[in-house]
């Protein structure tokens, strides 16, 4: 059994170190790594800022000084008695793949603080109620956060809320997206409006949110930035008709104009190709900040995205969204850490 006096001593040590870290480069991240038990405090200080390791053995300015006898406890232990819950924001989390990812997180043995990003808060709350009914014993917590990818004001307020209430963000999952190709085919929306909306949500809005959220990610000990892309977005495979799905996507219609309406994803897949480039830019920008960045290509899933209807999509080979959600969870939990900077599919790297 742990000595109560030792425990009290350790807690005081934690408080003193946390106070000292506030003055150091990357202080928040250093402290969180120690609390999570990833490294001893001495190890993290040495790795992050060699000069600051002196705080363990010298008297710097008074704010850096750590009193004895807490010094030996700090330098020798991992202080892993405090468990830090990972905070994750998922955009478009009230429906489709986003909702299934929330459910996968709630099935996980890891505890998460899940921010259900949604345009309409009432729909986000309805999604949370559904998840809680299905997984009443989950250890994860859920809350709604209004995230309208077409509104800079909404995105600014969302990030400010996270900053105020959480102080950091461990995982940003850019899942929210739209597809208007069926509406173009039916004449319900014009080409320009559909394309502008697709790129505004799928690329521009995602870029604005990511830019605003990066400072919060940098306060995490293990920051992860994820973009949900599409298998339709690969340029390499646009010439392939090797499967029924690829024939449907890449096959050419008969000569003549106008073309017969068919299964079209032109505006959607083009915007997702743009999103792939956006991911690569964030890999470049955050290369020296320790942020893991991916695109996830979850597969052809039977969701309501685009208005085709999940049942109709199942008839042409779409998979249960749970499959894509569980794969996405595996990336969140480190199974594809060796593939950062890539577009990952469940069983391979998606070609560019």
C-alpha positions as CSV (number, residue, x, y, z in Angstrom):
1,X,0.0,0.0,0.0
2,X,1.3,3.5,-0.9
3,X,2.6,5.5,2.0
4,X,0.1,8.4,2.6
5,X,2.9,10.7,3.5
6,X,4.7,9.8,0.3
7,X,1.6,10.4,-1.7
8,X,1.1,13.9,-0.2
9,X,4.8,14.6,-0.8
10,X,4.4,13.5,-4.4
11,X,1.4,15.6,-5.0
12,X,3.2,18.6,-3.7
13,X,6.1,17.8,-6.0
14,X,3.7,17.7,-8.9
15,X,2.3,21.1,-8.0
16,X,5.7,22.6,-7.7
17,X,6.9,21.2,-11.0
18,X,3.8,22.3,-12.8
19,X,4.3,25.8,-11.6
20,X,8.0,25.8,-12.6
21,X,7.1,24.4,-16.1
22,X,4.9,27.3,-16.9
23,X,8.1,29.4,-17.4
24,X,9.8,26.9,-19.7
25,X,9.6,26.3,-23.5
26,X,6.9,23.7,-24.2
27,X,6.1,23.7,-20.5
28,X,2.5,22.5,-20.7
29,X,3.5,19.6,-23.0
30,X,6.5,18.6,-20.8
31,X,4.3,18.5,-17.7
32,X,1.6,16.4,-19.5
33,X,4.1,13.9,-20.7
34,X,5.4,13.4,-17.2
35,X,2.0,13.0,-15.7
36,X,1.0,10.5,-18.4
37,X,4.0,8.4,-17.3
38,X,5.7,8.6,-20.8
39,X,8.9,9.8,-19.3
40,X,10.4,10.8,-16.0
41,X,10.6,14.5,-15.5
42,X,14.4,14.5,-15.8
43,X,14.2,12.6,-19.1
44,X,11.6,15.0,-20.6
45,X,13.5,18.1,-19.5
46,X,16.7,16.8,-20.9
47,X,15.1,15.9,-24.3
48,X,13.0,19.1,-24.7
49,X,15.4,21.7,-23.3
50,X,18.8,20.5,-22.0
51,X,19.5,23.8,-20.3
52,X,16.3,23.6,-18.3
53,X,17.4,20.2,-16.8
54,X,19.4,22.3,-14.4
55,X,16.2,23.0,-12.5
56,X,16.6,19.6,-11.0
57,X,20.0,20.4,-9.5
58,X,20.6,24.1,-9.4
59,X,18.8,27.1,-8.0
60,X,17.6,29.2,-10.9
61,X,15.4,32.2,-10.4
62,X,13.0,31.5,-7.5
63,X,10.2,30.4,-9.8
64,X,12.4,27.5,-11.0
65,X,13.5,26.3,-7.6
66,X,12.1,22.9,-6.5
67,X,12.4,22.3,-2.7
68,X,13.8,19.2,-1.1
69,X,12.7,16.5,-0.3
70,X,10.4,16.6,-3.4
71,X,13.4,16.7,-5.7
72,X,14.3,13.0,-5.4
73,X,10.7,12.0,-5.9
74,X,10.4,14.0,-9.0
75,X,13.6,12.8,-10.6
76,X,13.1,9.2,-9.8
77,X,9.4,8.6,-10.4
78,X,7.2,8.7,-13.4
79,X,4.3,10.3,-11.5
80,X,1.8,8.1,-13.4
81,X,-0.8,8.1,-10.7
82,X,-2.7,10.9,-12.5
83,X,-4.5,9.7,-15.7
84,X,-4.9,12.3,-18.4
85,X,-7.9,11.8,-20.7
86,X,-7.4,12.5,-24.4
87,X,-9.5,15.3,-25.7
88,X,-10.7,14.8,-29.3
89,X,-12.8,17.1,-31.6
90,X,-14.6,15.4,-34.4
91,X,-16.3,17.7,-37.0
92,X,-19.5,16.4,-38.6
93,X,-19.8,14.0,-35.6
94,X,-23.6,13.9,-35.4
95,X,-24.2,11.6,-38.4
96,X,-22.5,9.2,-40.8
97,X,-18.9,8.2,-40.3
98,X,-18.4,10.8,-37.6
99,X,-21.1,9.4,-35.4
100,X,-19.8,5.9,-35.9
101,X,-16.3,7.1,-34.9
102,X,-17.8,8.5,-31.7
103,X,-19.3,5.1,-31.0
104,X,-16.0,3.4,-31.6
105,X,-14.3,5.7,-29.2
106,X,-17.0,4.9,-26.6
107,X,-16.4,1.2,-27.1
108,X,-12.6,1.6,-26.6
109,X,-11.0,0.7,-23.3
110,X,-9.3,4.1,-23.5
111,X,-11.1,7.0,-22.0
112,X,-11.7,10.0,-24.2
113,X,-13.2,13.5,-23.8
114,X,-15.2,13.6,-27.0
115,X,-16.3,16.9,-28.5
116,X,-19.1,16.2,-30.9
117,X,-18.7,18.9,-33.5
118,X,-21.9,19.8,-35.4
119,X,-23.5,22.6,-37.2
120,X,-26.8,22.3,-35.2
121,X,-26.3,21.7,-31.5
122,X,-29.7,20.0,-31.1
123,X,-28.6,17.4,-33.6
124,X,-25.4,16.9,-31.8
125,X,-27.2,16.4,-28.5
126,X,-29.5,13.9,-30.2
127,X,-26.4,12.0,-31.4
128,X,-25.0,12.0,-27.9
129,X,-28.3,10.7,-26.5
130,X,-28.2,7.8,-29.1
131,X,-24.6,7.0,-28.1
132,X,-25.3,7.0,-24.4
133,X,-28.3,4.7,-24.9
134,X,-26.1,2.2,-26.8
135,X,-23.1,2.5,-24.5
136,X,-24.4,3.5,-21.1
137,X,-21.3,2.2,-19.3
138,X,-18.7,4.0,-21.4
139,X,-16.0,5.7,-19.4
140,X,-15.7,8.5,-22.1
141,X,-17.4,11.8,-21.8
142,X,-19.4,13.5,-24.6
143,X,-20.4,17.1,-25.2
144,X,-21.6,19.1,-28.2
145,X,-19.6,21.9,-29.8
146,X,-21.1,24.0,-32.6
147,X,-18.8,23.8,-35.5
148,X,-20.0,25.4,-38.8
149,X,-17.3,24.9,-41.4
150,X,-18.9,27.7,-43.5
151,X,-18.6,30.3,-40.7
152,X,-15.3,31.7,-39.5
153,X,-17.1,33.2,-36.5
154,X,-18.4,29.7,-35.5
155,X,-15.0,28.2,-35.8
156,X,-13.3,31.0,-33.8
157,X,-15.9,30.6,-31.0
158,X,-15.5,26.8,-31.0
159,X,-11.7,27.0,-30.6
160,X,-12.1,29.7,-27.9
161,X,-14.5,27.4,-26.0
162,X,-12.0,24.5,-26.2
163,X,-9.2,26.8,-25.0
164,X,-11.3,28.0,-22.1
165,X,-12.8,24.7,-21.0
166,X,-10.0,22.2,-21.9
167,X,-6.8,24.2,-22.3
168,X,-5.5,22.0,-25.0
169,X,-6.6,19.6,-27.8
170,X,-5.0,16.1,-28.3
171,X,-6.7,15.1,-31.5
172,X,-8.4,17.1,-34.2
173,X,-10.4,14.9,-36.7
174,X,-11.5,16.9,-39.7
175,X,-14.4,14.6,-40.7
176,X,-17.1,17.1,-41.7
177,X,-17.8,17.2,-45.4
178,X,-20.4,17.6,-48.1
179,X,-21.2,16.1,-51.5
180,X,-23.5,17.9,-53.9
181,X,-23.0,15.8,-57.1
182,X,-26.5,14.1,-57.0
183,X,-28.1,17.6,-56.6
184,X,-26.1,18.8,-59.7
185,X,-27.4,15.8,-61.7
186,X,-31.0,16.4,-60.6
187,X,-30.8,20.1,-61.3
188,X,-31.5,21.0,-57.7
189,X,-28.3,23.1,-57.5
190,X,-26.1,24.8,-60.1
191,X,-22.6,23.7,-60.9
192,X,-20.9,26.8,-59.5
193,X,-22.8,26.8,-56.3
194,X,-22.2,23.1,-55.7
195,X,-18.5,23.3,-56.4
196,X,-18.1,26.5,-54.2
197,X,-19.9,24.8,-51.3
198,X,-18.0,21.6,-51.7
199,X,-14.6,23.3,-51.6
200,X,-15.7,25.8,-49.0
201,X,-16.7,23.1,-46.5
202,X,-14.3,20.2,-47.4
203,X,-11.2,22.3,-47.9
204,X,-11.4,26.0,-46.9
205,X,-13.5,25.6,-43.8
206,X,-11.3,22.7,-42.7
207,X,-8.2,24.8,-43.3
208,X,-9.6,27.7,-41.2
209,X,-10.5,25.3,-38.3
210,X,-7.1,23.6,-38.4
211,X,-5.2,26.9,-38.4
212,X,-7.2,28.1,-35.4
213,X,-6.8,24.8,-33.5
214,X,-3.1,24.2,-34.0
215,X,-2.0,26.2,-30.9
216,X,-4.2,23.9,-28.8
217,X,-2.8,20.8,-30.4
218,X,0.8,22.0,-29.6
219,X,-0.1,21.9,-25.9
220,X,-0.8,18.1,-26.1
221,X,1.9,15.6,-25.3
222,X,0.8,13.5,-28.3
223,X,-1.0,15.7,-30.8
224,X,-2.7,14.1,-33.7
225,X,-4.2,15.9,-36.8
226,X,-6.4,13.7,-39.0
227,X,-8.2,14.5,-42.2
228,X,-10.9,12.2,-43.5
229,X,-10.5,11.8,-47.2
230,X,-11.9,9.5,-49.9
231,X,-10.7,6.6,-52.0
232,X,-12.2,8.5,-54.9
233,X,-9.6,11.2,-54.5
234,X,-6.5,9.3,-55.7
235,X,-5.2,10.6,-59.0
236,X,-3.3,7.4,-59.6
237,X,-6.4,5.2,-59.7
238,X,-8.5,7.4,-62.0
239,X,-7.4,5.3,-65.0
240,X,-8.3,2.0,-63.3
241,X,-11.5,0.0,-63.9
242,X,-10.3,-3.1,-62.2
243,X,-13.3,-3.4,-59.9
244,X,-17.0,-2.7,-60.2
245,X,-16.6,0.4,-58.0
246,X,-13.7,1.7,-60.1
247,X,-15.7,1.0,-63.3
248,X,-18.6,3.1,-61.8
249,X,-16.2,5.9,-60.8
250,X,-13.8,6.0,-63.8
251,X,-15.7,4.4,-66.7
252,X,-16.4,6.7,-69.6
253,X,-20.0,7.3,-70.9
254,X,-21.0,6.9,-74.5
255,X,-20.2,9.6,-77.1
256,X,-22.6,12.5,-77.4
257,X,-24.0,15.3,-75.4
258,X,-25.6,15.7,-73.0
259,X,-24.4,12.7,-71.1
260,X,-26.8,10.4,-69.4
261,X,-27.0,11.0,-65.6
262,X,-25.1,8.5,-63.7
263,X,-23.2,7.9,-60.5
264,X,-21.2,11.1,-60.3
265,X,-18.7,12.3,-57.6
266,X,-16.8,14.9,-59.7
267,X,-17.0,17.9,-57.3
268,X,-16.7,15.7,-54.2
269,X,-13.6,13.7,-55.3
270,X,-11.9,16.9,-56.6
271,X,-12.3,18.6,-53.3
272,X,-11.0,15.6,-51.5
273,X,-7.9,15.6,-53.7
274,X,-7.5,19.2,-52.6
275,X,-7.8,18.0,-49.0
276,X,-5.0,15.5,-49.6
277,X,-2.7,18.3,-50.6
278,X,-3.8,20.3,-47.5
279,X,-2.7,17.4,-45.4
280,X,0.7,17.3,-47.0
281,X,1.1,21.0,-46.3
282,X,0.3,20.5,-42.6
283,X,2.9,17.7,-42.5
284,X,5.4,20.2,-43.8
285,X,4.3,23.0,-41.5
286,X,4.3,20.9,-38.3
287,X,7.3,18.7,-39.1
288,X,9.4,20.1,-36.3
289,X,6.5,20.3,-33.7
290,X,5.9,16.6,-33.1
291,X,2.4,16.6,-34.5
292,X,1.4,13.3,-36.2
293,X,-0.6,14.1,-39.4
294,X,-2.6,11.7,-41.7
295,X,-5.4,11.5,-44.2
296,X,-7.6,8.5,-43.5
297,X,-9.4,6.9,-46.4
298,X,-12.1,4.9,-44.6
299,X,-13.4,3.0,-47.6
300,X,-16.7,3.0,-49.6
301,X,-19.2,3.2,-46.7
302,X,-23.0,3.2,-46.7
303,X,-23.6,6.7,-45.2
304,X,-26.1,9.3,-46.2
305,X,-23.4,11.6,-47.6
306,X,-24.4,13.0,-50.9
307,X,-28.0,12.0,-50.6
308,X,-27.7,8.6,-52.3
309,X,-29.0,6.8,-49.3
310,X,-27.3,4.1,-47.3
311,X,-29.4,1.2,-48.5
312,X,-28.9,2.2,-52.1
313,X,-25.2,2.3,-51.6
314,X,-25.1,-1.1,-49.9
315,X,-26.6,-2.6,-53.0
316,X,-23.6,-1.4,-55.0
317,X,-21.0,-2.7,-52.5
318,X,-20.8,-0.1,-49.8
319,X,-19.6,-1.3,-46.4
320,X,-21.0,-0.8,-43.0
321,X,-19.7,2.5,-41.6
322,X,-18.6,0.7,-38.4
323,X,-15.8,-0.9,-40.4
324,X,-14.5,2.6,-41.4
325,X,-15.0,3.9,-37.8
326,X,-13.1,1.1,-36.2
327,X,-10.2,1.6,-38.6
328,X,-10.2,5.3,-37.8
329,X,-10.0,4.4,-34.1
330,X,-7.0,2.3,-34.8
331,X,-5.2,5.3,-36.2
332,X,-6.2,7.5,-33.2
333,X,-4.8,4.8,-30.9
334,X,-1.4,4.5,-32.6
335,X,-1.7,1.5,-34.9
336,X,-0.6,3.5,-38.0
337,X,2.0,5.8,-36.4
338,X,4.5,4.4,-38.8
339,X,2.5,5.8,-41.7
340,X,2.3,9.5,-40.7
341,X,2.2,11.9,-43.6
342,X,0.4,9.4,-45.8
343,X,-3.2,8.6,-46.9
344,X,-3.9,5.4,-45.0
345,X,-6.4,2.8,-46.0
346,X,-7.3,-0.2,-43.8
347,X,-4.9,-2.5,-45.4
348,X,-2.5,-0.3,-47.4
349,X,-1.3,3.2,-48.3
350,X,-3.6,4.9,-50.7
351,X,-1.6,6.0,-53.8
352,X,-1.6,9.7,-54.6
